[in-house]
Amino acid sequence: MSVVQITDKGVFQAGELVFGGSQVPEMLQAALDKVADAFRRYQHDPEFNDELNYYLRQYVGRENPLYYAQNLSEKLGGAKIYLKREDLNHTGAHKINNTLGQVLLAKRMGAKRVIAETGAGQHGVATATVCAMFNLPCTIYMGEVDTKRQALNVFRMELLGAKVVAATSGNRTLKEAVDEALMDFAQNSEDTFYLLGSAVGPHPYPLMVRHFQSVIGREAKAQILEQEGRLPDYVTACVGGGSNAIGLFYPFVDDLSVKIVGVEPGGQGIETGHHAAPLTAGHPGAIHGFACYVMENSENCHSIAAGLDYPGVGPEHSYYKAIGRAEYLAVDDKEALHAFLELSRVEGIIPALESSHAVAYAMKLAPTLQRTQIIIVNLSGRGDKDVAQVAEMLEDNPE
Ligand SMILES: *Cc1c(COP(=O)(O)O)cnc(C)c1O
């Protein structure tokens, strides 16, 4: 029996604690039920999976390498660090695995239009990309504040043919973008598919996103068995909503010898309250129609990495924490920046600031382990998008 037990409504139960599920208005529930039915129907459909695998290979560029970071490992003098190279995918991150899977499902469902939310713009770009490819009109909701902070990604989405709508309620950031996308979905579910970007939201999204991202862990497992002849001692990844992490972790979850560690953004330091680490410093609660750990004061939500800046987290991570299958800890802005610079210099790989959180943790962990031990780090994306921000930070605060 797997350590992961889920009801058919997407509820994870850990003793008294319950995560996931779906707490939404009736109209939205009807739309979600249709998505859940379609996902159930096509998830194991051979033709669907042949098509998905074709595009994963020919369009995304899978499989990507599991790279032994020998320079970094030897410099640190401990465990061997392997990097799962999601940064080498088309569009530069893991998000395309999920947008590709969901757009194929949207096609099967006969959708005439796709909508999505985006914070930093990465998911918006990945959605606009697959919609261009499959010739579906697409509307991206983005907080008005974020459209200004991430103007380049707005332009990218527009180049790809998407319409970007600024969400102007509340704080005008990701939370409001999700609210508006859900409202659009409830009102237009006849012809519209909501393509959600992380392992969060009401059922079936967390399970569907896990399903499409699990290709990361399946490949990594086969690759480490081929290269080292055994399972790793640790798998680790950064956790925003938790999609790249659950994609790596899930295929290892029943291998109890493998330690699972999720790295949250500690921002300016957990003690300052300015972070985005609900599993490290939050409490069980609810957000956007599902139950999960949430931050104490979500208005203080902050990370150096815009893609990690979410006050909630996926229900499955909440569950892994509650049952003790995974450990979650935080790495702060400074440590992430240091790892960003170190991996660039030592391995010639510029990681996304998001991924740099996981790299930073591996850099702390490796020297405490034996040279025969193995850590797999998910390099969720490349850092090209972050170089201007890093240049600015270094001007203010040289390393
Ligand atoms: C969006 C993003 C993340 C965070 O999202 P998850 O759903 O937690 O994976 C991490 N890394 C990169 C490169 C991203 O673009």
The ligand as an SDF file (V2000), in Angstrom:
LIG
                    3D

 15 15  0  0  0  0  0  0  0  0999 V2000
    7.1100   28.7890  -10.9470 C   0  0  0  0  0  0  0  0  0  0  0  0
    8.4420   28.2720  -10.6180 C   0  0  0  0  0  0  0  0  0  0  0  0
    8.6950   27.6050   -9.3940 C   0  0  0  0  0  0  0  0  0  0  0  0
    7.6780   27.4710   -8.3140 C   0  0  0  0  0  0  0  0  0  0  0  0
    6.5370   26.7500   -8.6200 O   0  0  0  0  0  0  0  0  0  0  0  0
    6.2730   25.2930   -8.0530 P   0  0  0  0  0  0  0  0  0  0  0  0
    4.8640   25.0360   -8.4170 O   0  0  0  0  0  0  0  0  0  0  0  0
    6.5030   25.3300   -6.5700 O   0  0  0  0  0  0  0  0  0  0  0  0
    7.2280   24.3870   -8.7160 O   0  0  0  0  0  0  0  0  0  0  0  0
    9.9550   27.0750   -9.1790 C   0  0  0  0  0  0  0  0  0  0  0  0
   10.9370   27.2170  -10.0880 N   0  0  0  0  0  0  0  0  0  0  0  0
   10.7400   27.8580  -11.2570 C   0  0  0  0  0  0  0  0  0  0  0  0
   11.8820   27.9660  -12.2060 C   0  0  0  0  0  0  0  0  0  0  0  0
    9.4890   28.4100  -11.5510 C   0  0  0  0  0  0  0  0  0  0  0  0
    9.3110   29.0500  -12.7220 O   0  0  0  0  0  0  0  0  0  0  0  0
  1  2  1  0
  2  3  1  0
  2 14  2  0
  3  4  1  0
  3 10  2  0
  4  5  1  0
  5  6  1  0
  6  7  2  0
  6  8  1  0
  6  9  1  0
 10 11  1  0
 11 12  2  0
 12 13  1  0
 12 14  1  0
 14 15  1  0
M  END
$$$$
